[in-house]
Amino acid sequence: MAKTIYVGNLPWSATEDDLTQLVSPHATVLSARVATDRETGRSRGFGFVEVQDDQLQQAIDALQNVEMGGRVLTINEARPREPRSGGPRRY
């Protein structure tokens, strides 16, 4: 089974390959994804890395206070997305 690591405060230039290289020395990376803006396609400054669940905590511990591109990353276990209020409704 797999678990997901949240990686926040990414440099705007970070790619999926960068995330894979960051985590792979500490855990087996199953997938990596940088969140992008739907309209512009630019990075939103965070991403997710899927790893084996038994390697999750070891990777999180190893990556605390790691710097990438001059920015200290925020690393923790990803939480499920909270439901959003849909905003104003149009009829």
DRENNU-6422 format. One record per residue: residue number from 1; residue in three letters; x negated, y negated, z negated of N, C-alpha, C in turn. Coordinates in steps of 0.02 Angstrom, whole numbers, plus 50000, padded with zeros to 5 digits. Layout:
<k=NUM r=ALA n_xx=X n_yy=Y n_zz=Z ca_xx=X ca_yy=Y ca_zz=Z c_xx=X c_yy=Y c_zz=Z>
...
//
This chain:
<k=1 r=MET n_xx=49958 n_yy=50059 n_zz=50000 ca_xx=50000 ca_yy=50000 ca_zz=50000 c_xx=49956 c_yy=49937 c_zz=50000>
<k=2 r=ALA n_xx=49982 n_yy=49882 n_zz=50021 ca_xx=49943 ca_yy=49821 ca_zz=50028 c_xx=49972 c_yy=49765 c_zz=49984>
<k=3 r=LYS n_xx=49927 n_yy=49720 n_zz=49964 ca_xx=49946 ca_yy=49660 ca_zz=49927 c_xx=49916 c_yy=49601 c_zz=49964>
<k=4 r=THR n_xx=49942 n_yy=49542 n_zz=49950 ca_xx=49921 ca_yy=49482 ca_zz=49987 c_xx=49890 c_yy=49431 c_zz=49941>
<k=5 r=ILE n_xx=49834 n_yy=49403 n_zz=49963 ca_xx=49799 ca_yy=49350 ca_zz=49928 c_xx=49817 c_yy=49284 c_zz=49961>
<k=6 r=TYR n_xx=49834 n_yy=49234 n_zz=49920 ca_xx=49845 ca_yy=49166 ca_zz=49943 c_xx=49779 c_yy=49129 c_zz=49939>
<k=7 r=VAL n_xx=49760 n_yy=49095 n_zz=49993 ca_xx=49698 ca_yy=49055 ca_zz=49994 c_xx=49718 c_yy=48984 c_zz=50011>
<k=8 r=GLY n_xx=49712 n_yy=48940 n_zz=49961 ca_xx=49733 ca_yy=48870 ca_zz=49971 c_xx=49673 c_yy=48823 c_zz=49974>
<k=9 r=ASN n_xx=49687 n_yy=48762 n_zz=49994 ca_xx=49637 ca_yy=48708 ca_zz=50001 c_xx=49585 c_yy=48725 c_zz=50054>
<k=10 r=LEU n_xx=49607 n_yy=48759 n_zz=50106 ca_xx=49563 ca_yy=48776 ca_zz=50162 c_xx=49543 c_yy=48714 c_zz=50201>
<k=11 r=PRO n_xx=49482 n_yy=48713 n_zz=50228 ca_xx=49464 ca_yy=48659 ca_zz=50274 c_xx=49509 c_yy=48665 c_zz=50336>
<k=12 r=TRP n_xx=49524 n_yy=48609 n_zz=50367 ca_xx=49569 ca_yy=48609 ca_zz=50425 c_xx=49542 c_yy=48652 c_zz=50482>
<k=13 r=SER n_xx=49477 n_yy=48662 n_zz=50485 ca_xx=49446 ca_yy=48699 ca_zz=50540 c_xx=49446 c_yy=48775 c_zz=50527>
<k=14 r=ALA n_xx=49468 n_yy=48799 n_zz=50469 ca_xx=49465 ca_yy=48870 ca_zz=50452 c_xx=49508 c_yy=48912 c_zz=50500>
<k=15 r=THR n_xx=49482 n_yy=48971 n_zz=50517 ca_xx=49517 ca_yy=49017 ca_zz=50562 c_xx=49530 c_yy=49083 c_zz=50526>
<k=16 r=GLU n_xx=49568 n_yy=49127 n_zz=50559 ca_xx=49580 ca_yy=49194 ca_zz=50532 c_xx=49514 c_yy=49232 c_zz=50523>
<k=17 r=ASP n_xx=49469 n_yy=49223 n_zz=50570 ca_xx=49403 ca_yy=49256 ca_zz=50564 c_xx=49365 c_yy=49231 c_zz=50503>
<k=18 r=ASP n_xx=49370 n_yy=49166 n_zz=50488 ca_xx=49338 ca_yy=49139 ca_zz=50428 c_xx=49366 c_yy=49171 c_zz=50365>
<k=19 r=LEU n_xx=49432 n_yy=49180 n_zz=50362 ca_xx=49463 ca_yy=49212 ca_zz=50304 c_xx=49440 c_yy=49284 c_zz=50298>
<k=20 r=THR n_xx=49437 n_yy=49319 n_zz=50353 ca_xx=49415 ca_yy=49389 ca_zz=50353 c_xx=49344 c_yy=49394 c_zz=50327>
<k=21 r=GLN n_xx=49299 n_yy=49350 n_zz=50351 ca_xx=49230 ca_yy=49350 ca_zz=50329 c_xx=49223 c_yy=49332 c_zz=50256>
<k=22 r=LEU n_xx=49267 n_yy=49289 n_zz=50232 ca_xx=49265 ca_yy=49268 ca_zz=50161 c_xx=49283 c_yy=49326 c_zz=50115>
<k=23 r=VAL n_xx=49335 n_yy=49364 n_zz=50132 ca_xx=49361 ca_yy=49416 ca_zz=50088 c_xx=49328 c_yy=49484 c_zz=50098>
<k=24 r=SER n_xx=49307 n_yy=49499 n_zz=50158 ca_xx=49283 ca_yy=49567 ca_zz=50174 c_xx=49226 c_yy=49593 c_zz=50131>
<k=25 r=PRO n_xx=49181 n_yy=49552 n_zz=50103 ca_xx=49130 ca_yy=49581 ca_zz=50059 c_xx=49159 c_yy=49607 c_zz=49993>
<k=26 r=HIS n_xx=49221 n_yy=49587 n_zz=49977 ca_xx=49251 ca_yy=49604 ca_zz=49912 c_xx=49310 c_yy=49652 c_zz=49917>
<k=27 r=ALA n_xx=49338 n_yy=49659 n_zz=49977 ca_xx=49397 ca_yy=49703 ca_zz=49986 c_xx=49405 c_yy=49719 c_zz=50060>
<k=28 r=THR n_xx=49440 n_yy=49774 n_zz=50073 ca_xx=49456 ca_yy=49793 ca_zz=50142 c_xx=49512 c_yy=49747 c_zz=50168>
<k=29 r=VAL n_xx=49498 n_yy=49708 n_zz=50219 ca_xx=49547 ca_yy=49661 ca_zz=50246 c_xx=49590 c_yy=49697 c_zz=50298>
<k=30 r=LEU n_xx=49655 n_yy=49697 n_zz=50285 ca_xx=49703 ca_yy=49728 ca_zz=50332 c_xx=49727 c_yy=49677 c_zz=50382>
<k=31 r=SER n_xx=49736 n_yy=49614 n_zz=50361 ca_xx=49755 ca_yy=49560 ca_zz=50406 c_xx=49740 c_yy=49494 c_zz=50373>
<k=32 r=ALA n_xx=49732 n_yy=49442 n_zz=50414 ca_xx=49720 ca_yy=49375 ca_zz=50389 c_xx=49758 c_yy=49326 c_zz=50433>
<k=33 r=ARG n_xx=49785 n_yy=49274 n_zz=50402 ca_xx=49825 ca_yy=49226 ca_zz=50440 c_xx=49819 c_yy=49157 c_zz=50408>
<k=34 r=VAL n_xx=49807 n_yy=49106 n_zz=50450 ca_xx=49807 ca_yy=49037 ca_zz=50428 c_xx=49875 c_yy=49008 c_zz=50446>
<k=35 r=ALA n_xx=49908 n_yy=48977 n_zz=50397 ca_xx=49973 ca_yy=48946 ca_zz=50410 c_xx=49964 c_yy=48885 c_zz=50454>
<k=36 r=THR n_xx=50006 n_yy=48879 n_zz=50505 ca_xx=50002 ca_yy=48822 ca_zz=50551 c_xx=50069 c_yy=48786 c_zz=50555>
<k=37 r=ASP n_xx=50065 n_yy=48723 n_zz=50572 ca_xx=50125 ca_yy=48682 ca_zz=50581 c_xx=50160 c_yy=48704 c_zz=50645>
<k=38 r=ARG n_xx=50224 n_yy=48714 n_zz=50642 ca_xx=50261 ca_yy=48738 ca_zz=50701 c_xx=50259 c_yy=48690 c_zz=50760>
<k=39 r=GLU n_xx=50261 n_yy=48626 n_zz=50745 ca_xx=50264 ca_yy=48576 ca_zz=50799 c_xx=50195 c_yy=48560 c_zz=50828>
<k=40 r=THR n_xx=50144 n_yy=48553 n_zz=50785 ca_xx=50079 ca_yy=48531 ca_zz=50810 c_xx=50030 c_yy=48589 c_zz=50820>
<k=41 r=GLY n_xx=50043 n_yy=48646 n_zz=50786 ca_xx=49997 ca_yy=48703 ca_zz=50791 c_xx=49935 c_yy=48695 c_zz=50748>
<k=42 r=ARG n_xx=49929 n_yy=48640 n_zz=50711 ca_xx=49870 ca_yy=48628 ca_zz=50668 c_xx=49877 c_yy=48666 c_zz=50602>
<k=43 r=SER n_xx=49821 n_yy=48680 n_zz=50572 ca_xx=49819 ca_yy=48715 ca_zz=50507 c_xx=49856 c_yy=48674 c_zz=50455>
<k=44 r=ARG n_xx=49889 n_yy=48709 n_zz=50409 ca_xx=49923 ca_yy=48677 ca_zz=50353 c_xx=49880 c_yy=48679 c_zz=50290>
<k=45 r=GLY n_xx=49818 n_yy=48705 n_zz=50296 ca_xx=49771 ca_yy=48704 ca_zz=50240 c_xx=49776 c_yy=48763 c_zz=50193>
<k=46 r=PHE n_xx=49812 n_yy=48815 n_zz=50213 ca_xx=49814 ca_yy=48875 ca_zz=50172 c_xx=49824 c_yy=48935 c_zz=50216>
<k=47 r=GLY n_xx=49812 n_yy=48994 n_zz=50187 ca_xx=49819 ca_yy=49055 ca_zz=50226 c_xx=49830 c_yy=49115 c_zz=50180>
<k=48 r=PHE n_xx=49837 n_yy=49173 n_zz=50210 ca_xx=49851 ca_yy=49235 ca_zz=50174 c_xx=49806 c_yy=49291 c_zz=50201>
<k=49 r=VAL n_xx=49782 n_yy=49332 n_zz=50155 ca_xx=49741 ca_yy=49389 ca_zz=50174 c_xx=49771 c_yy=49451 c_zz=50141>
<k=50 r=GLU n_xx=49787 n_yy=49501 n_zz=50182 ca_xx=49815 ca_yy=49563 ca_zz=50157 c_xx=49759 c_yy=49612 c_zz=50144>
<k=51 r=VAL n_xx=49758 n_yy=49641 n_zz=50083 ca_xx=49705 ca_yy=49689 ca_zz=50063 c_xx=49738 c_yy=49750 c_zz=50031>
<k=52 r=GLN n_xx=49697 n_yy=49802 n_zz=50021 ca_xx=49721 ca_yy=49861 ca_zz=49985 c_xx=49740 c_yy=49839 c_zz=49914>
<k=53 r=ASP n_xx=49796 n_yy=49865 n_zz=49888 ca_xx=49819 ca_yy=49840 ca_zz=49824 c_xx=49772 c_yy=49854 c_zz=49766>
<k=54 r=ASP n_xx=49733 n_yy=49908 n_zz=49770 ca_xx=49686 ca_yy=49923 ca_zz=49716 c_xx=49624 c_yy=49878 c_zz=49718>
<k=55 r=GLN n_xx=49616 n_yy=49839 n_zz=49771 ca_xx=49559 ca_yy=49793 ca_zz=49778 c_xx=49578 c_yy=49720 c_zz=49767>
<k=56 r=LEU n_xx=49642 n_yy=49708 n_zz=49756 ca_xx=49667 ca_yy=49639 ca_zz=49751 c_xx=49632 c_yy=49599 c_zz=49695>
<k=57 r=GLN n_xx=49635 n_yy=49624 n_zz=49634 ca_xx=49609 ca_yy=49585 ca_zz=49577 c_xx=49534 c_yy=49576 c_zz=49582>
<k=58 r=GLN n_xx=49499 n_yy=49626 n_zz=49606 ca_xx=49426 ca_yy=49621 ca_zz=49615 c_xx=49410 c_yy=49565 c_zz=49664>
<k=59 r=ALA n_xx=49447 n_yy=49560 n_zz=49718 ca_xx=49434 ca_yy=49507 ca_zz=49768 c_xx=49452 c_yy=49439 c_zz=49740>
<k=60 r=ILE n_xx=49508 n_yy=49433 n_zz=49704 ca_xx=49527 ca_yy=49369 ca_zz=49675 c_xx=49474 c_yy=49346 c_zz=49625>
<k=61 r=ASP n_xx=49452 n_yy=49391 n_zz=49582 ca_xx=49400 ca_yy=49372 ca_zz=49533 c_xx=49336 c_yy=49350 c_zz=49567>
<k=62 r=ALA n_xx=49316 n_yy=49384 n_zz=49620 ca_xx=49253 ca_yy=49368 ca_zz=49655 c_xx=49257 c_yy=49301 c_zz=49692>
<k=63 r=LEU n_xx=49317 n_yy=49281 n_zz=49711 ca_xx=49324 ca_yy=49220 ca_zz=49752 c_xx=49343 c_yy=49158 c_zz=49713>
<k=64 r=GLN n_xx=49350 n_yy=49163 n_zz=49648 ca_xx=49365 ca_yy=49103 ca_zz=49607 c_xx=49309 c_yy=49052 c_zz=49614>
<k=65 r=ASN n_xx=49328 n_yy=48989 n_zz=49624 ca_xx=49280 ca_yy=48933 ca_zz=49628 c_xx=49233 c_yy=48938 c_zz=49687>
<k=66 r=VAL n_xx=49251 n_yy=48976 n_zz=49739 ca_xx=49210 ca_yy=48979 ca_zz=49800 c_xx=49225 c_yy=48917 c_zz=49842>
<k=67 r=GLU n_xx=49172 n_yy=48893 n_zz=49874 ca_xx=49178 ca_yy=48833 ca_zz=49916 c_xx=49175 c_yy=48853 c_zz=49989>
<k=68 r=MET n_xx=49216 n_yy=48820 n_zz=50030 ca_xx=49215 ca_yy=48830 ca_zz=50103 c_xx=49222 c_yy=48761 c_zz=50135>
<k=69 r=GLY n_xx=49174 n_yy=48744 n_zz=50176 ca_xx=49177 ca_yy=48680 ca_zz=50210 c_xx=49180 c_yy=48620 c_zz=50163>
<k=70 r=GLY n_xx=49147 n_yy=48626 n_zz=50105 ca_xx=49147 ca_yy=48571 ca_zz=50057 c_xx=49208 c_yy=48567 c_zz=50012>
<k=71 r=ARG n_xx=49252 n_yy=48617 n_zz=50016 ca_xx=49314 ca_yy=48617 ca_zz=49976 c_xx=49315 c_yy=48679 c_zz=49931>
<k=72 r=VAL n_xx=49334 n_yy=48670 n_zz=49869 ca_xx=49341 ca_yy=48726 ca_zz=49823 c_xx=49409 c_yy=48758 c_zz=49836>
<k=73 r=LEU n_xx=49407 n_yy=48823 n_zz=49852 ca_xx=49469 ca_yy=48858 ca_zz=49871 c_xx=49510 c_yy=48876 c_zz=49810>
<k=74 r=THR n_xx=49576 n_yy=48879 n_zz=49820 ca_xx=49623 ca_yy=48904 ca_zz=49770 c_xx=49640 c_yy=48975 c_zz=49790>
<k=75 r=ILE n_xx=49627 n_yy=49023 n_zz=49745 ca_xx=49636 ca_yy=49093 ca_zz=49760 c_xx=49683 c_yy=49124 c_zz=49708>
<k=76 r=ASN n_xx=49737 n_yy=49156 n_zz=49730 ca_xx=49779 ca_yy=49195 ca_zz=49685 c_xx=49822 c_yy=49244 c_zz=49724>
<k=77 r=GLU n_xx=49858 n_yy=49286 n_zz=49688 ca_xx=49902 ca_yy=49333 ca_zz=49722 c_xx=49961 c_yy=49295 c_zz=49751>
<k=78 r=ALA n_xx=49978 n_yy=49309 n_zz=49814 ca_xx=50033 ca_yy=49275 ca_zz=49847 c_xx=50098 c_yy=49294 c_zz=49814>
<k=79 r=ARG n_xx=50142 n_yy=49245 n_zz=49806 ca_xx=50208 ca_yy=49258 ca_zz=49778 c_xx=50259 c_yy=49255 c_zz=49834>
<k=80 r=PRO n_xx=50315 n_yy=49289 n_zz=49827 ca_xx=50367 ca_yy=49285 ca_zz=49879 c_xx=50391 c_yy=49214 c_zz=49887>
<k=81 r=ARG n_xx=50409 n_yy=49197 n_zz=49947 ca_xx=50433 ca_yy=49130 ca_zz=49962 c_xx=50500 c_yy=49119 c_zz=49926>
<k=82 r=GLU n_xx=50507 n_yy=49060 n_zz=49895 ca_xx=50570 ca_yy=49044 ca_zz=49862 c_xx=50620 c_yy=49020 c_zz=49914>
<k=83 r=PRO n_xx=50684 n_yy=49036 n_zz=49902 ca_xx=50735 ca_yy=49014 ca_zz=49950 c_xx=50737 c_yy=48937 c_zz=49953>
<k=84 r=ARG n_xx=50744 n_yy=48912 n_zz=50013 ca_xx=50746 ca_yy=48840 ca_zz=50022 c_xx=50818 c_yy=48817 c_zz=50026>
<k=85 r=SER n_xx=50831 n_yy=48756 n_zz=50002 ca_xx=50898 ca_yy=48728 ca_zz=50009 c_xx=50905 c_yy=48706 c_zz=50081>
<k=86 r=GLY n_xx=50943 n_yy=48718 n_zz=50122 ca_xx=50941 ca_yy=48706 ca_zz=50193 c_xx=50943 c_yy=48633 c_zz=50214>
<k=87 r=GLY n_xx=50945 n_yy=48586 n_zz=50166 ca_xx=50947 ca_yy=48515 ca_zz=50185 c_xx=51017 c_yy=48497 c_zz=50208>
<k=88 r=PRO n_xx=51025 n_yy=48438 n_zz=50239 ca_xx=51092 ca_yy=48418 ca_zz=50261 c_xx=51119 c_yy=48464 c_zz=50316>
<k=89 r=ARG n_xx=51181 n_yy=48477 n_zz=50313 ca_xx=51213 ca_yy=48520 ca_zz=50364 c_xx=51243 c_yy=48479 c_zz=50420>
<k=90 r=ARG n_xx=51236 n_yy=48503 n_zz=50479 ca_xx=51265 ca_yy=48468 ca_zz=50537 c_xx=51319 c_yy=48512 c_zz=50566>
<k=91 r=TYR n_xx=51374 n_yy=48482 n_zz=50579 ca_xx=51432 ca_yy=48520 ca_zz=50607 c_xx=51447 c_yy=48499 c_zz=50677>
//
